[in-house]
Amino acid sequence: EGASHVRCYGELWQRLAGSKTLVPLLASHQGSHGSSVPFLLLHLYLGAVDTPLPSPPAPPLRPATLTAATLRGLGHKGAMRPREAYAPLLDAAGQTLAEAPRLVQEPILQDSSIWRTLARRNPEVFAEPCALREMLPQDTDILKAVAQAIIEAL
C-alpha cells in the first residue's frame, strides 16, 4: 500500500516493458474490457479519476501533495507517496505505448484528464524527453490544460 509497494509494482512492469521480447506482446495484449496493458497501467495511475473502465482494476493510488519544494526535489512536505514512486509505472506505460503507435489515438490519451493529472502529480514527465511525453497530443486545449496544471502546482 505504501510508496515502496507502488514503486516495486512499477519496477516489475518497467522490467517487463524493457524486454525487447515481451514489449510487443504487452502492447498487443487485451485485458479486461478490451483494454491494453499500457491503459490498464495508466488507469491504475489515475485511480478512479477519469478513465473509460467501469471500475478500477486496483485501488486508486494516492497522489503526492505537490509544493514548490517538492517540484524542486527539496522535500516531500505532506506527501502521502512521493512522486518518484510513480516513475517506474509511468515509464512502463510509456514504453509499451511507444511499441504500439496505433494506441496513441485511444480516447484516454486524447482526453485532457490524463495529461492534467500527470502535470499535477508528475510534472517531471514534461521536463525531459521520454516515451510517455511523446504521446502528448499537440492539441491547443490539452497543452493549455497541462501548462495550467504545472503552474498551479507551483
DOMARFI-267471 format. One line per 8 residues: number of its first residue (from 1); for each residue x, y negated, z of N, C-alpha, C, O. Coordinates in steps of 0.001 Angstrom, whole numbers. Example, Ala and Ser with C-alpha at 12.3 -4.5 7.8 and 13.67 -1.06 7.14 Angstrom:
<recs>
1> 13190 5690 7800 12300 4500 7800 13200 3300 7800 14236 3319 8465 ~ 12850 2250 7080 13670 1060 7140 12900 -30 7870 13409 -1138 8039;
</recs>
This chain:
<recs>
1> 812 1197 0 0 0 0 857 -1264 0 412 -2297 -499 ~ 2050 -1212 535 2896 -2390 632 3657 -2665 -644 3508 -1971 -1650 ~ 4477 -3694 -573 5251 -4117 -1741 6165 -3013 -2251 6345 -2868 -3460 ~ 6748 -2229 -1336 7663 -1176 -1792 6921 -99 -2570 7473 470 -3512 ~ 5672 194 -2189 4884 1182 -2931 4550 668 -4327 4627 1413 -5304 ~ 4184 -591 -4413 3869 -1190 -5713 5105 -1168 -6592 5036 -821 -7771 ~ 6224 -1536 -6015 7478 -1557 -6779 7853 -147 -7242 8237 34 -8398 ~ 7751 841 -6375 8089 2230 -6742 7175 2749 -7845 7630 3407 -8781;
9> 5888 2449 -7731 4933 2875 -8762 5302 2223 -10101 5303 2877 -11143 ~ 5612 934 -10051 6024 229 -11259 7316 777 -11832 7461 893 -13049 ~ 8268 1118 -10949 9540 1671 -11412 9350 3029 -12081 10052 3351 -13039 ~ 8409 3825 -11587 8095 5096 -12236 7639 4850 -13677 8141 5476 -14611 ~ 6687 3935 -13846 6187 3626 -15184 7261 2947 -16029 7308 3148 -17243 ~ 8114 2156 -15410 9193 1499 -16137 10158 2531 -16710 10614 2400 -17846 ~ 10465 3557 -15921 11362 4621 -16414 10716 5408 -17548 11370 5738 -18537 ~ 9429 5707 -17396 8719 6419 -18465 8690 5577 -19737 8940 6086 -20830;
17> 8382 4282 -19592 8305 3386 -20746 9681 3124 -21348 9782 2753 -22517 ~ 10733 3311 -20569 12089 3115 -21055 12619 4284 -21861 13686 4192 -22469 ~ 11879 5384 -21870 12303 6574 -22606 11906 6453 -24076 10727 6302 -24399 ~ 12896 6522 -24957 12629 6442 -26397 11718 7582 -26854 10995 7445 -27841 ~ 11752 8699 -26139 10927 9850 -26489 9493 9677 -25995 8546 10004 -26710 ~ 9331 9168 -24781 7999 9089 -24181 7191 7848 -24537 5962 7909 -24564 ~ 7850 6721 -24810 7105 5471 -25008 6112 5544 -26174 5028 4974 -26051 ~ 6411 6208 -27296 5374 6304 -28338 4151 7100 -27862 3015 6773 -28206;
25> 4398 8135 -27077 3294 8922 -26526 2465 8080 -25557 1235 8112 -25604 ~ 3127 7331 -24683 2425 6468 -23736 1607 5405 -24462 480 5109 -24064 ~ 2162 4838 -25508 1481 3779 -26246 255 4297 -26983 -705 3554 -27187 ~ 278 5558 -27384 -844 6098 -28150 -1870 6834 -27296 -2981 7092 -27760 ~ -1523 7173 -26066 -2443 7929 -25204 -3647 7076 -24801 -3503 5900 -24468 ~ -4816 7676 -24835 -6040 7002 -24409 -6514 7626 -23100 -6737 8834 -23021 ~ -6662 6800 -22086 -7106 7271 -20772 -8597 7113 -20607 -9351 7191 -21577 ~ -9022 6892 -19383 -10444 6746 -19098 -11035 5586 -19886 -10400 4545 -20054;
33> -12236 5777 -20357 -12970 4763 -21118 -12239 4366 -22398 -12489 3288 -22938 ~ -11344 5214 -22889 -10623 4937 -24120 -9526 3914 -23992 -9015 3430 -25002 ~ -9147 3571 -22772 -8113 2564 -22560 -6725 3175 -22687 -6490 4307 -22266 ~ -5816 2416 -23270 -4442 2884 -23412 -3681 2677 -22104 -4125 1936 -21227 ~ -2542 3334 -21987 -1715 3246 -20781 -1329 1803 -20454 -1453 1398 -19298 ~ -860 1003 -21437 -494 -364 -21053 -1670 -1169 -20505 -1482 -2016 -19632 ~ -2869 -918 -20999 -4027 -1655 -20499 -4445 -1169 -19126 -4937 -1951 -18312 ~ -4253 112 -18861 -4522 600 -17508 -3520 -5 -16522 -3883 -321 -15389;
41> -2271 -165 -16942 -1269 -810 -16082 -1621 -2278 -15850 -1499 -2776 -14730 ~ -2055 -2970 -16898 -2459 -4365 -16738 -3711 -4479 -15870 -3849 -5417 -15085 ~ -4618 -3515 -16019 -5822 -3519 -15184 -5443 -3327 -13714 -6023 -3959 -12831 ~ -4478 -2462 -13461 -4002 -2271 -12093 -3401 -3567 -11559 -3623 -3934 -10406 ~ -2648 -4248 -12396 -2052 -5522 -12005 -3130 -6562 -11684 -3032 -7289 -10696 ~ -4148 -6619 -12525 -5220 -7598 -12327 -6136 -7228 -11174 -6731 -8110 -10556 ~ -6261 -5944 -10873 -7243 -5514 -9886 -8624 -5646 -10492 -8836 -5272 -11646 ~ -9548 -6163 -9744 -10924 -6292 -10222 -11188 -7689 -10785 -12345 -8099 -10880;
49> -10142 -8425 -11158 -10306 -9812 -11595 -11176 -9914 -12827 -12313 -10378 -12737 ~ -10683 -9503 -13957 -11385 -9712 -15217 -10903 -8742 -16276 -10123 -9132 -17145 ~ -11334 -7508 -16237 -10948 -6571 -17282 -12198 -5877 -17785 -13222 -5862 -17102 ~ -12121 -5304 -18971 -13306 -4678 -19552 -13692 -3334 -18933 -14768 -2817 -19232 ~ -12847 -2757 -18079 -13192 -1477 -17483 -14307 -1644 -16460 -14321 -2632 -15726 ~ -15247 -692 -16395 -16360 -831 -15464 -15947 -768 -13999 -16623 -1346 -13147 ~ -14869 -89 -13695 -14387 -56 -12313 -12877 94 -12348 -12331 714 -13261 ~ -12205 -471 -11361 -10746 -381 -11390 -10260 1045 -11164 -10854 1775 -10370;
57> -9184 1462 -11850 -8661 2805 -11661 -7885 2946 -10359 -7584 4064 -9941 ~ -7561 1851 -9722 -6818 1867 -8468 -7198 619 -7689 -7722 -334 -8266 ~ -6943 610 -6394 -7269 -600 -5619 -6535 -1811 -6174 -5403 -1693 -6642 ~ -7177 -2979 -6124 -6516 -4172 -6656 -5269 -4526 -5866 -5209 -4339 -4651 ~ -4285 -5034 -6570 -3062 -5478 -5935 -3274 -6892 -5411 -3845 -7735 -6103 ~ -2823 -7150 -4209 -2937 -8492 -3649 -1799 -9344 -4181 -636 -8950 -4092 ~ -2123 -10522 -4739 -1055 -11372 -5265 -287 -12051 -4149 -791 -12241 -3042 ~ 934 -12407 -4468 1727 -13195 -3526 1176 -14613 -3515 622 -15075 -4513;
65> 1323 -15298 -2401 941 -16698 -2316 2102 -17504 -2869 3193 -17513 -2299 ~ 1862 -18176 -3975 2937 -18916 -4615 3065 -20313 -4020 2071 -21010 -3813 ~ 4273 -20696 -3758 4586 -22057 -3318 5752 -22523 -4154 6356 -21722 -4868 ~ 6080 -23783 -4087 7233 -24288 -4842 8493 -23524 -4447 9331 -23227 -5298 ~ 8631 -23204 -3153 9805 -22458 -2694 9836 -21059 -3296 10901 -20564 -3663 ~ 8675 -20421 -3398 8609 -19083 -3981 9038 -19124 -5441 9796 -18268 -5895 ~ 8552 -20122 -6176 8888 -20214 -7590 10381 -20444 -7805 10934 -20005 -8813 ~ 11025 -21114 -6888 12468 -21332 -6997 13239 -20148 -6432 14470 -20143 -6466;
73> 12534 -19142 -5910 13192 -17968 -5368 13780 -18196 -3989 14637 -17429 -3550 ~ 13333 -19242 -3293 13912 -19554 -1991 13205 -18880 -831 13708 -18891 293 ~ 12063 -18303 -1084 11367 -17665 18 10001 -17179 -397 9540 -17445 -1508 ~ 9361 -16468 500 8029 -15926 234 7094 -16335 1352 6558 -15476 2053 ~ 6892 -17608 1530 6054 -18099 2613 4622 -17623 2422 3978 -17937 1421 ~ 4139 -16872 3382 2759 -16417 3338 2484 -15337 2316 1323 -14984 2109 ~ 3500 -14798 1669 3280 -13797 629 2904 -12455 1233 3571 -11958 2141 ~ 1829 -11876 717 1460 -10527 1132 2337 -9518 410 2751 -8512 986;
81> 2612 -9794 -848 3535 -8991 -1637 4355 -9954 -2470 3791 -10803 -3160 ~ 5650 -9843 -2422 6458 -10745 -3241 6218 -10474 -4721 5938 -9343 -5120 ~ 6329 -11508 -5517 6062 -11381 -6949 6986 -10384 -7610 6631 -9789 -8627 ~ 8177 -10192 -7044 9122 -9241 -7616 8593 -7816 -7581 9020 -6980 -8377 ~ 7664 -7527 -6666 7101 -6183 -6573 6362 -5799 -7855 6242 -4617 -8177 ~ 5869 -6800 -8583 5121 -6526 -9811 6004 -6380 -11042 5545 -5869 -12064 ~ 7252 -6814 -10973 8124 -6869 -12150 8230 -5537 -12902 8076 -5535 -14123 ~ 8487 -4401 -12233 8596 -3148 -12994 7290 -2746 -13684 7311 -2225 -14799;
89> 6161 -2988 -13025 4858 -2657 -13613 4621 -3485 -14872 4175 -2960 -15893 ~ 4918 -4773 -14795 4744 -5653 -15954 5716 -5298 -17065 5365 -5369 -18243 ~ 6925 -4920 -16708 7911 -4516 -17709 7450 -3253 -18434 7570 -3156 -19656 ~ 6927 -2295 -17687 6430 -1057 -18298 5272 -1345 -19248 5219 -794 -20347 ~ 4351 -2201 -18833 3224 -2562 -19706 3736 -3242 -20970 3273 -2940 -22070 ~ 4687 -4156 -20817 5244 -4850 -21975 5974 -3917 -22932 5839 -4041 -24150 ~ 6749 -2982 -22381 7488 -2034 -23233 6544 -1149 -24034 6781 -895 -25215 ~ 5479 -680 -23401 4551 198 -24130 3735 -600 -25139 3407 -85 -26208;
97> 3401 -1853 -24819 2696 -2698 -25792 3584 -3004 -26995 3106 -3039 -28129 ~ 4862 -3223 -26751 5789 -3515 -27838 5899 -2334 -28804 6160 -2518 -29993 ~ 5699 -1134 -28288 5773 68 -29119 4544 201 -30026 4608 868 -31059 ~ 3444 -421 -29653 2199 -301 -30418 1640 -1695 -30714 704 -2139 -30049 ~ 2204 -2383 -31702 1774 -3755 -32001 278 -3887 -32286 -286 -4965 -32104 ~ -366 -2820 -32725 -1807 -2879 -33006 -2618 -3216 -31752 -3723 -3752 -31845 ~ -2060 -2897 -30573 -2776 -3146 -29325 -2835 -4628 -28962 -3636 -5024 -28115 ~ -2003 -5444 -29587 -1967 -6873 -29284 -3321 -7526 -29579 -3665 -8538 -28968;
105> -4071 -6968 -30489 -5365 -7545 -30851 -6496 -7134 -29910 -7634 -7570 -30083 ~ -6192 -6301 -28919 -7217 -5868 -27964 -7749 -7071 -27177 -7007 -8012 -26896 ~ -9037 -7034 -26824 -9667 -8167 -26125 -8953 -8616 -24847 -8896 -9815 -24573 ~ -8409 -7688 -24065 -7780 -8084 -22802 -6597 -9022 -23046 -6348 -9915 -22237 ~ -5864 -8835 -24145 -4721 -9698 -24436 -5111 -10966 -25169 -4323 -11909 -25238 ~ -6311 -11002 -25716 -6777 -12188 -26419 -7586 -13111 -25511 -8015 -14187 -25926 ~ -7785 -12680 -24280 -8538 -13456 -23301 -7560 -14204 -22399 -6484 -13694 -22088 ~ -7927 -15390 -21989 -7008 -16197 -21181 -6850 -15700 -19750 -5888 -16085 -19086;
113> -7758 -14856 -19243 -7689 -14462 -17826 -6414 -13702 -17480 -5828 -13953 -16427 ~ -5967 -12782 -18330 -4734 -12048 -18032 -3544 -13006 -18015 -2662 -12886 -17165 ~ -3517 -13939 -18938 -2386 -14857 -19042 -2384 -15872 -17907 -1320 -16236 -17407 ~ -3577 -16341 -17490 -3656 -17251 -16336 -3184 -16547 -15077 -2449 -17123 -14275 ~ -3611 -15288 -14901 -3214 -14523 -13726 -1705 -14305 -13723 -1056 -14448 -12687 ~ -1151 -13961 -14876 307 -13806 -14980 1019 -15114 -14630 2027 -15104 -13924 ~ 502 -16224 -15118 1139 -17520 -14854 1088 -17869 -13371 2018 -18480 -12843 ~ 1 -17483 -12696 -116 -17779 -11259 752 -16850 -10429 1494 -17305 -9559;
121> 665 -15553 -10691 1364 -14564 -9864 2825 -14386 -10242 3684 -14253 -9370 ~ 3106 -14382 -11519 4456 -14072 -12008 4876 -15023 -13119 5029 -14608 -14268 ~ 5065 -16297 -12784 5421 -17266 -13825 6759 -16966 -14505 7021 -17459 -15602 ~ 7599 -16167 -13862 8893 -15842 -14470 8741 -15081 -15788 9671 -15046 -16593 ~ 7574 -14472 -16012 7315 -13776 -17274 7453 -14741 -18448 7838 -14342 -19546 ~ 7136 -16008 -18211 7177 -17005 -19278 8505 -17753 -19348 8717 -18555 -20257 ~ 9396 -17496 -18398 10660 -18231 -18330 11714 -17692 -19298 12515 -18456 -19836 ~ 11710 -16391 -19516 12718 -15770 -20374 12047 -14804 -21335 10964 -14294 -21046;
129> 12674 -14549 -22466 12084 -13602 -23415 11925 -12213 -22794 12851 -11687 -22175 ~ 10771 -11646 -22965 10502 -10264 -22538 9356 -9732 -23400 8654 -10499 -24058 ~ 9182 -8434 -23386 8175 -7805 -24249 6769 -8341 -23983 6006 -8575 -24921 ~ 6425 -8533 -22717 5078 -9000 -22399 4861 -10438 -22869 3794 -10770 -23386 ~ 5848 -11271 -22694 5731 -12673 -23134 5520 -12751 -24634 4811 -13635 -25116 ~ 6126 -11840 -25373 5975 -11826 -26830 4528 -11561 -27253 4149 -11861 -28385 ~ 3724 -11002 -26351 2327 -10693 -26654 1400 -11900 -26465 230 -11847 -26842 ~ 1918 -12980 -25885 1120 -14168 -25608 550 -14722 -26910 1303 -15096 -27809;
137> -785 -14776 -27014 -1390 -15329 -28236 -1020 -16805 -28399 -913 -17536 -27414 ~ -833 -17224 -29609 -489 -18615 -29883 -1760 -19443 -30077 -1841 -20292 -30964 ~ -2730 -19175 -29236 -3993 -19889 -29228 -3847 -21113 -28319 -3371 -20991 -27191 ~ -4247 -22269 -28795 -4062 -23506 -28040 -4717 -23456 -26671 -4119 -23891 -25687 ~ -5946 -22928 -26587 -6643 -22875 -25300 -5921 -21964 -24301 -5824 -22287 -23118 ~ -5425 -20841 -24780 -4705 -19917 -23895 -3386 -20541 -23448 -3024 -20437 -22276 ~ -2673 -21177 -24351 -1414 -21833 -23996 -1637 -22949 -22976 -834 -23119 -22058 ~ -2721 -23709 -23131 -3049 -24762 -22152 -3372 -24149 -20798 -2934 -24661 -19767;
145> -4138 -23049 -20788 -4506 -22391 -19533 -3265 -21867 -18810 -3172 -21972 -17587 ~ -2329 -21314 -19544 -1086 -20815 -18954 -280 -21969 -18381 199 -21889 -17250 ~ -127 -23027 -19138 634 -24187 -18653 -11 -24784 -17406 684 -25136 -16454 ~ -1326 -24897 -17410 -2037 -25448 -16249 -1849 -24567 -15021 -1626 -25076 -13923 ~ -1937 -23246 -15195 -1765 -22326 -14058 -356 -22419 -13490 -183 -22378 -12272 ~ 644 -22544 -14338 2027 -22666 -13847 2196 -23979 -13083 2801 -24002 -12011 ~ 1666 -25060 -13628 1770 -26367 -12955 1040 -26342 -11623 1555 -26854 -10629 ~ -157 -25753 -11584 -914 -25671 -10326 -202 -24841 -9286 -335 -25100 -8090;
153> 552 -23850 -9718 1287 -23001 -8785 2447 -23742 -8124 2914 -23355 -7053 ~ 2900 -24803 -8769 3993 -25596 -8195 3458 -26375 -7031 4202 -27118 -6390;
</recs>
